[in-house]
Amino acid sequence: MTPLDDTGAGGRPARTRGARRLTEHRLFWPAAVLAVLLLGNLALTHDFFAVRVQNGHLYGSLIDILQFGAPLILVSLGMTLVIATRGIDLSVGSTVAIAGALACEHIATAKDPGSLSTVLTAIALAVGVAAAIGLLNGFLVARLGVQPIVATLVLMVAGRGVAQLITDGQIISVSSSAYKMIGGGYWLTLPFAVLLAAVLVAVTSLVTRRTALGMLVESVGGNPVASRLVGIRAAGLLVMVYVVSAVCAAVAGLMISSNVSSADGNNAGLWIELDAILAVVIGGTALTGGRFSLGGTVLGALVIQTLSTTIYTLGVPPETTLVFKALVVIVVCLAQSPVFRARLSRRRRPAAPDPAPAAGDPAARRQEVHS
């Protein structure tokens, strides 16, 4: 083999095999799509990557994407664990609305709305109710055997009504600097919501990858029968992931309501469950359960948020926003599909020429006679 020959085993160039391994990595396509969207925004807005410091805080389009994408990251984080168990949680949007409504209602009716104790009580109330919602979802799925899409669809509809009952169909406004800190405040020059989301993602990743918990979740989703035969208590794990999903949605609801200092039971978290599912799928986690990728989910959520920013930058009419988003998601999912990429590569690959007949072969003698 000459120094210029980089052909490996099987006659395939090493560079080609390396490029194929890179494109087959589950994080490649979400990262590639995110890079394309960011570069597209840079072409439209030349100062898109600019980050400035004002009053000790960081501002810029990239910071806005991280800040406004933090609630979606948290909802998608819990959704990833649920989907890994072959489930789905459609009630996270309603949980977002309920958490924000409970917190704002408590703060608005408190004697001292601006006190830290009032805000902490509101947070505990919202998270506690959300945990109860997740416990109910897990009980319906794990103990009563209700299909996840049916069990969570019930709370998706009923929960939105509960949120409107809490707010009495009105928008509740609050004035509390401590509560504002959750979704609209800054700490260490960065938005507090971004730091909070980063901490929760890191803790979840540490717990699921440094302990056996992640393997158990993947086992329940990958092969429920085998996991039951080896003694894994699937019911407890199912209840746990639905509780985690609801708690993540509650924190996201606190972020959304505190950022605008108000609670809207009708519109808060509307359709965020669909964006979360798209983020999980874009991140490489299959809806059939099994292996999951928290890093891919974070990238998927950032893709969805960057796509929303791109749509606003392009001036796409609001009534066509969902169609535009759906087309982009379809393209990303097709790019991730091994079957689609294999068919595409077969069409592009030229047909191999027929091998020359060997000496002594009857076909070779016939060619000699004809010549």
Secondary structure, DSSP 8 states (H G I E B T S, - for coil): --TT--B-GGG-BHHHHHHHHHHHSTTHHHHHHHHHHHHHHHHH-TTTT-EEEETTEEEEHHHHHHHHHHHHHHHHHHHHHHHHTT---TTHHHHHHHHHHHHHHHHHHSSSTTSHHHHHHHHHHHHHHHHHHHHHHHIIIIIS---HHHHHHHHHHHHHHHHHHHHTTS-EE---HHHHHHHH-EETTEEHHHHHHHHHHHHHHHHHHHSSHHHHHHHHHH-HHHHHHTT--HHHHHHHHHHHHHHHHHHHHHHHHHHHTEE-TTTTTTTHHHHHHHHHHHTT--TT-S---HHHHHHHHHHHHHHHHHHHHHT--GGGHHHHHHHHHHHHHHHH-HHHHHHHHHHHS---------TT-HHHHHHHHH-
